[in-house]
C-alpha cells in the first residue's frame, strides 16, 4: 500500500474568514426625492386599482383614497383581500405614485364621551390601520371627532387614549397616523392648532403627525388668504405642531368666509381663499418638499367637489399651475373625469327621486297630523254641545 503524503496543516489566515455582507440600508421611496407631490382623492368604486388609474389619468403623482365606505360602519373586520392588496401594491409601484394617503371613515369619533361610540370608533379605526397596512399606505388621516358635552381637555385625552388603543396591536411599520384639523363646526375637536398640538404631544413615541386642511384652517379663523396672515399662520403652526410634522396638506378652497366655522370645500381659486393665496402657499419654501426648508415627500391633496365632468382634472391642473410647475406636471388624459356625463345624469335622477320621496313623506306626515287633530276638535265640539243641551 503506497504511503499517503503527509499534508501540512494550513495556517489560518484571519482574512479568509467568512464575513456576511451587511444588509443594505433601505432606500427612501422615490416620492421622497424632494419633488413636488400633488394628488387628489380618487374613488375605489369597482376596484382599488381604479383609484390608481384615475390618479394617473388626472395628472397626479400621488393620491388619497378611502379603504372602505366612508359613511357606514363596516360589518366584521372588512379586510382587504390579499390578492387585491398585492395587485394594488404592484401597480402603484409601476405607476410610481406616492405617497399614498388613506382617509378614515367619517363616522369614527375618537373624542366621543359616549363609551359605546368610542369603543366602536376604536375598533373601526383599528380596522382602518389594518387595511392601510395591507395596501402599503404611507399615511392614514383621521378626524379627531366631536366632544359633545365634554370639555376640550377631556376630549383631547379621549382622542389620545383612543388612538393608543386602536394602534396597540397593529405592526405600524412605515405607516403614519395623521390627525386632521377641523373647521370648528359644533363641538368638533381640532379647530385650534393648539388642540392638534396637544394630541400629538400626548401620542409622542407613536408614529403620529398632522394633516392640515386649508379650507378648515380658513373656516376656523386662520387668515391664510393674505400674505401677512399666511406668515402669522405659519408661525402658529411652527409653535404648536411644527411644520416638520405636517407631511400632508389638504388643498381645498372654501365656500365659507374667514372664521365661518363650517366645512364647505370649493374649487381651487374659485372660493374665499382664492388663486393668489394658493400660489403663495404652494410656492412657499416652508410648505415645500425641497431642502433645506421643506419636508421631503410632503403632498398637496385636493378634496374638491366634482360638480361637472372634468372638475377633478381641472383642479389638479390648477394646483400644478399655481405651484409654477405647469410644464413639469404629469400628463393628464384628455377628457378623463371620475364623473362622466352618464354618471352625473344618474346622480341627478337619484337626487330628484330622493327629494320627491322626502317631499312625499313630509306631505304624508302633515296629513297624518291633520287627521289626528281633526277628530279631537269634533269630539270637543260634540261634548260642548251636549253640555249646552243639558243646561237648556
C-alpha positions as CSV (number, residue, x, y, z in Angstrom):
1,X,0.0,0.0,0.0
2,X,1.6,3.2,-1.1
3,X,2.3,5.7,1.6
4,X,-0.1,8.7,1.9
5,X,1.6,12.0,1.6
6,X,1.8,14.0,4.8
7,X,-0.4,17.1,4.5
8,X,0.9,20.0,6.4
9,X,-1.8,21.9,8.3
10,X,-2.8,25.1,6.5
11,X,-2.1,28.1,8.5
12,X,-5.3,30.0,9.3
13,X,-5.5,33.5,7.8
14,X,-8.0,35.8,9.5
15,X,-8.6,37.5,6.2
16,X,-10.1,34.2,4.9
17,X,-12.8,34.2,7.5
18,X,-16.4,34.4,6.0
19,X,-18.0,37.7,6.9
20,X,-21.6,38.1,5.7
21,X,-22.3,41.3,3.9
22,X,-24.3,43.7,6.0
23,X,-27.9,44.2,4.9
24,X,-28.1,47.3,2.6
25,X,-29.8,50.3,4.2
26,X,-33.4,50.6,3.0
27,X,-33.6,53.4,0.4
28,X,-36.2,56.1,0.8
29,X,-39.1,55.8,-1.6
30,X,-38.9,57.7,-4.9
31,X,-41.6,60.2,-3.9
32,X,-39.2,61.5,-1.1
33,X,-36.8,62.8,-3.7
34,X,-37.7,66.5,-2.9
35,X,-40.0,66.9,-5.9
36,X,-43.5,68.5,-5.5
37,X,-46.2,65.9,-5.0
38,X,-49.8,66.7,-6.0
39,X,-52.7,64.3,-5.8
40,X,-56.5,64.2,-5.4
41,X,-58.9,61.9,-3.6
42,X,-59.8,59.1,-6.0
43,X,-62.6,56.6,-6.0
44,X,-62.1,52.9,-5.2
45,X,-65.5,52.0,-6.7
46,X,-65.2,48.8,-8.6
47,X,-61.7,48.1,-7.6
48,X,-58.8,49.5,-5.6
49,X,-56.9,49.5,-8.9
50,X,-59.4,52.0,-10.3
51,X,-58.2,54.6,-7.9
52,X,-54.6,54.3,-9.1
53,X,-55.6,54.6,-12.8
54,X,-57.8,57.6,-12.0
55,X,-54.9,59.4,-10.3
56,X,-52.6,58.7,-13.3
57,X,-55.3,59.9,-15.8
58,X,-55.9,63.1,-13.8
59,X,-52.2,64.1,-13.9
60,X,-51.3,63.3,-10.3
61,X,-48.1,61.8,-8.9
62,X,-49.8,61.0,-5.5
63,X,-53.3,60.1,-4.3
64,X,-55.7,59.7,-1.4
65,X,-58.4,57.0,-1.1
66,X,-60.9,55.6,1.3
67,X,-60.1,51.9,2.1
68,X,-63.9,51.2,2.5
69,X,-67.2,53.1,2.5
70,X,-66.6,56.3,4.5
71,X,-70.2,56.8,5.7
72,X,-71.2,53.4,7.1
73,X,-69.9,51.1,9.8
74,X,-68.3,48.0,8.3
75,X,-69.7,44.6,9.2
76,X,-67.0,42.3,10.5
77,X,-63.3,43.3,10.0
78,X,-63.7,44.3,6.3
79,X,-60.2,43.3,5.5
80,X,-58.6,43.8,2.0
81,X,-58.2,40.5,0.1
82,X,-54.6,39.5,-0.1
83,X,-54.6,39.2,-3.9
84,X,-56.2,42.6,-4.2
85,X,-53.6,44.1,-1.9
86,X,-50.7,42.6,-3.8
87,X,-52.1,43.8,-7.2
88,X,-52.6,47.3,-5.8
89,X,-49.1,47.5,-4.4
90,X,-47.5,46.2,-7.7
91,X,-49.5,48.6,-9.9
92,X,-48.8,51.6,-7.6
93,X,-45.0,50.8,-7.9
94,X,-45.3,50.6,-11.7
95,X,-47.0,54.0,-11.8
96,X,-44.6,55.5,-9.3
97,X,-47.4,57.1,-7.4
98,X,-46.7,58.4,-3.9
99,X,-47.3,59.0,-1.2
100,X,-50.5,57.0,-0.7
101,X,-52.8,58.6,1.8
102,X,-55.8,56.7,3.2
103,X,-58.6,58.8,4.8
104,X,-60.5,57.1,7.6
105,X,-64.3,56.7,7.9
106,X,-66.2,59.8,8.7
107,X,-68.3,58.1,11.4
108,X,-65.3,57.4,13.6
109,X,-65.4,59.7,16.7
110,X,-62.2,59.2,18.7
111,X,-63.2,62.1,21.0
112,X,-66.6,60.7,22.0
113,X,-67.5,60.7,25.6
114,X,-70.2,58.0,25.0
115,X,-68.4,54.8,25.8
116,X,-70.3,52.7,23.2
117,X,-69.5,55.1,20.3
118,X,-65.9,55.4,21.5
119,X,-65.4,51.6,21.6
120,X,-67.0,51.2,18.1
121,X,-64.7,54.0,16.8
122,X,-61.6,52.5,18.3
123,X,-62.4,49.1,16.6
124,X,-63.3,50.8,13.3
125,X,-60.0,52.8,13.4
126,X,-58.0,49.7,14.2
127,X,-59.6,48.1,11.0
128,X,-58.6,51.2,9.1
129,X,-55.0,50.8,10.2
130,X,-55.0,47.1,9.2
131,X,-56.4,47.9,5.7
132,X,-54.0,50.8,5.2
133,X,-51.1,48.5,6.1
134,X,-52.3,45.8,3.6
135,X,-52.5,48.4,0.8
136,X,-49.0,49.7,1.6
137,X,-50.2,53.2,2.6
138,X,-47.8,55.8,3.8
139,X,-50.3,57.9,5.8
140,X,-53.7,57.4,7.5
141,X,-55.7,60.6,8.1
142,X,-58.4,60.7,10.8
143,X,-60.6,63.5,12.2
144,X,-60.4,63.7,16.0
145,X,-64.2,63.8,16.3
146,X,-66.7,65.8,18.4
147,X,-66.5,66.2,22.2
148,X,-70.3,66.5,22.9
149,X,-70.7,67.9,26.4
150,X,-67.1,67.1,27.5
151,X,-64.5,69.9,27.8
152,X,-61.8,70.4,25.2
153,X,-59.2,69.0,27.6
154,X,-61.2,65.9,28.4
155,X,-61.8,65.3,24.6
156,X,-58.1,65.6,23.8
157,X,-57.3,63.0,26.5
158,X,-60.0,60.7,25.0
159,X,-58.6,61.1,21.5
160,X,-55.1,60.2,22.8
161,X,-56.4,57.1,24.6
162,X,-58.5,56.0,21.6
163,X,-55.5,56.2,19.2
164,X,-53.3,54.3,21.6
165,X,-56.0,51.6,21.9
166,X,-56.6,51.3,18.2
167,X,-52.9,51.1,17.3
168,X,-51.9,48.9,20.2
169,X,-51.9,45.5,18.4
170,X,-51.0,46.8,14.9
171,X,-47.5,46.4,13.5
172,X,-47.3,50.0,12.2
173,X,-44.2,49.6,10.0
174,X,-43.8,52.7,7.9
175,X,-47.5,53.8,8.3
176,X,-48.0,57.2,10.0
177,X,-51.3,58.3,11.5
178,X,-52.2,61.9,10.8
179,X,-54.6,64.0,13.0
180,X,-56.5,66.4,10.7
181,X,-57.5,69.9,11.9
182,X,-61.2,70.7,11.8
183,X,-63.3,73.7,10.7
184,X,-64.8,74.1,14.2
185,X,-68.4,73.1,13.4
186,X,-70.3,72.4,16.6
187,X,-68.2,70.7,19.2
188,X,-65.6,69.4,16.7
189,X,-62.1,68.9,18.3
190,X,-59.0,70.3,16.5
191,X,-60.1,73.6,15.0
192,X,-57.4,75.3,17.1
193,X,-53.8,74.4,16.2
194,X,-53.1,74.2,19.9
195,X,-55.5,71.3,20.2
196,X,-53.9,69.3,17.4
197,X,-50.5,70.0,19.0
198,X,-51.7,68.7,22.4
199,X,-53.0,65.5,20.8
200,X,-49.6,64.9,19.1
201,X,-47.8,65.6,22.4
202,X,-50.0,63.0,24.1
203,X,-49.1,60.5,21.5
204,X,-45.3,61.2,21.5
205,X,-43.5,57.9,20.8
206,X,-46.1,56.7,18.3
207,X,-45.9,57.4,14.6
208,X,-48.5,60.2,14.7
209,X,-48.3,63.5,13.0
210,X,-50.7,66.1,11.5
211,X,-52.6,66.8,8.3
212,X,-53.7,70.4,7.7
213,X,-56.7,71.3,5.6
214,X,-56.6,74.8,4.0
215,X,-60.4,75.2,4.0
216,X,-60.6,74.1,7.6
217,X,-57.8,76.5,8.6
218,X,-59.6,79.4,6.9
219,X,-63.1,78.5,8.3
220,X,-61.5,78.2,11.8
221,X,-60.3,81.8,11.6
222,X,-56.7,81.4,10.3
223,X,-56.2,84.1,7.6
224,X,-54.1,82.2,5.0
225,X,-55.6,84.4,2.3
226,X,-53.4,87.4,2.9
227,X,-49.6,87.5,2.8
228,X,-49.3,88.7,6.4
229,X,-52.0,86.2,7.6
230,X,-50.1,83.3,6.0
231,X,-46.9,84.3,7.7
232,X,-48.7,84.5,11.0
233,X,-50.3,81.1,10.5
234,X,-47.0,79.5,9.6
235,X,-45.6,80.9,12.9
236,X,-48.5,79.4,14.8
237,X,-48.1,76.0,13.1
238,X,-44.4,76.0,14.0
239,X,-45.1,76.9,17.7
240,X,-47.9,74.3,18.2
241,X,-47.3,71.4,15.8
242,X,-44.1,72.0,13.8
243,X,-44.2,72.0,10.0
244,X,-41.8,69.1,10.0
245,X,-44.8,67.1,11.5
246,X,-47.1,68.1,8.6
247,X,-46.5,65.7,5.7
248,X,-49.9,66.1,4.1
249,X,-51.8,69.2,3.2
250,X,-55.4,69.0,2.0
251,X,-55.5,71.7,-0.6
252,X,-59.1,72.9,-0.7
253,X,-60.6,76.3,-1.4
254,X,-63.5,77.4,0.8
255,X,-67.1,78.4,0.1
256,X,-67.2,79.8,3.7
257,X,-65.7,83.2,4.6
258,X,-62.9,83.5,7.2
259,X,-63.9,82.3,10.6
260,X,-67.2,80.8,9.4
261,X,-66.7,77.5,11.3
262,X,-68.4,75.5,8.5
263,X,-66.7,72.8,6.4
264,X,-67.6,73.5,2.7
265,X,-64.9,72.9,0.1
266,X,-64.7,74.8,-3.2
267,X,-62.8,74.5,-6.5
268,X,-59.2,75.8,-6.3
269,X,-59.1,79.5,-6.9
270,X,-62.9,80.0,-7.0
271,X,-63.6,80.2,-3.3
272,X,-63.0,82.7,-0.5
273,X,-59.2,81.8,-0.2
274,X,-58.5,82.4,-3.9
275,X,-55.9,81.7,-6.5
276,X,-53.3,84.2,-5.3
277,X,-53.3,82.7,-1.8
278,X,-52.9,79.2,-3.2
279,X,-50.0,80.3,-5.3
280,X,-48.3,81.7,-2.2
281,X,-48.9,78.5,-0.2
282,X,-47.8,76.1,-3.0
283,X,-44.6,78.1,-3.6
284,X,-43.7,78.9,0.0
285,X,-40.4,77.2,0.9
286,X,-41.7,76.2,4.3
287,X,-44.7,74.4,2.7
288,X,-42.4,72.8,0.1
289,X,-40.8,69.5,-0.2
290,X,-37.2,70.6,-1.1
291,X,-34.4,71.0,1.4
292,X,-33.4,72.9,3.5
293,X,-36.7,74.5,4.5
294,X,-39.2,72.0,3.1
295,X,-40.1,68.4,4.0
296,X,-39.3,65.7,1.6
297,X,-42.4,63.8,0.4
298,X,-44.9,66.4,1.5
299,X,-48.0,66.2,-0.6
300,X,-50.9,68.5,-1.5
301,X,-54.1,66.6,-1.9
302,X,-57.2,68.1,-3.4
303,X,-60.6,67.1,-1.9
304,X,-62.5,69.5,-4.2
305,X,-66.1,68.9,-5.4
306,X,-66.8,67.4,-8.8
307,X,-70.0,69.2,-9.9
308,X,-69.4,68.7,-13.6
309,X,-67.3,66.2,-15.7
310,X,-63.7,67.4,-15.7
311,X,-63.8,69.4,-12.5
312,X,-61.4,66.9,-10.9
313,X,-58.9,67.1,-13.7
314,X,-59.1,70.9,-13.8
315,X,-58.5,71.2,-10.0
316,X,-55.4,69.1,-10.3
317,X,-54.1,71.1,-13.3
318,X,-54.8,74.3,-11.3
319,X,-52.7,73.2,-8.4
320,X,-49.7,72.4,-10.8
321,X,-50.2,75.8,-12.4
322,X,-50.3,77.7,-9.2
323,X,-47.2,75.8,-8.0
324,X,-45.4,77.2,-11.1
325,X,-44.9,73.7,-12.4
326,X,-47.4,73.5,-15.3
327,X,-44.8,72.3,-17.8
328,X,-43.4,69.7,-15.4
329,X,-46.7,68.2,-14.4
330,X,-47.5,64.6,-15.3
331,X,-49.6,64.4,-18.5
332,X,-53.4,64.1,-17.8
333,X,-55.6,62.0,-20.1
334,X,-57.7,64.4,-22.2
335,X,-61.3,64.3,-21.4
336,X,-61.0,61.9,-18.4
337,X,-63.0,62.5,-15.3
338,X,-64.2,60.4,-12.4
339,X,-67.6,62.0,-13.1
340,X,-68.8,61.0,-16.5
341,X,-71.9,62.6,-18.2
342,X,-73.8,59.3,-17.7
343,X,-72.9,59.1,-14.0
344,X,-73.8,62.8,-13.5
345,X,-77.2,62.1,-15.1
346,X,-77.7,59.0,-12.9
347,X,-76.8,61.1,-9.7
348,X,-79.1,63.9,-10.8
349,X,-82.0,61.4,-11.2
350,X,-81.2,59.8,-7.9
351,X,-81.2,63.2,-6.1
352,X,-84.5,64.1,-7.7
353,X,-86.0,60.8,-6.7
354,X,-84.8,61.2,-3.1
355,X,-86.1,64.8,-3.0
356,X,-89.5,63.6,-4.3
357,X,-89.6,60.7,-1.7
358,X,-88.7,63.1,1.1
359,X,-91.4,65.7,-0.1
360,X,-94.0,62.9,-0.3
361,X,-93.1,61.7,3.2
362,X,-93.3,65.2,4.6
363,X,-96.7,65.7,2.9
364,X,-97.9,62.4,4.3
365,X,-96.7,63.3,7.8
366,X,-98.5,66.6,7.6
367,X,-101.8,64.9,6.5
368,X,-101.4,62.3,9.2
369,X,-101.0,65.0,11.9
370,X,-104.0,66.8,10.5
371,X,-106.1,63.6,10.6
372,X,-105.1,63.0,14.2
373,X,-106.0,66.5,15.4
374,X,-109.3,66.7,13.5
375,X,-111.4,64.1,15.5
376,X,-110.3,65.7,18.7
377,X,-111.8,69.1,17.6
378,X,-115.0,67.3,16.6
379,X,-115.3,65.5,19.9
380,X,-114.6,68.7,21.7
381,X,-117.5,70.4,19.8
382,X,-119.9,67.5,20.5
383,X,-119.0,67.5,24.2
384,X,-119.6,71.2,24.3
385,X,-123.0,70.9,22.5
386,X,-124.1,68.1,24.9
387,X,-123.3,70.3,27.9
388,X,-125.2,73.2,26.4
389,X,-128.2,71.0,25.7
390,X,-128.2,69.7,29.3
391,X,-128.2,73.3,30.6
392,X,-131.1,74.2,28.3
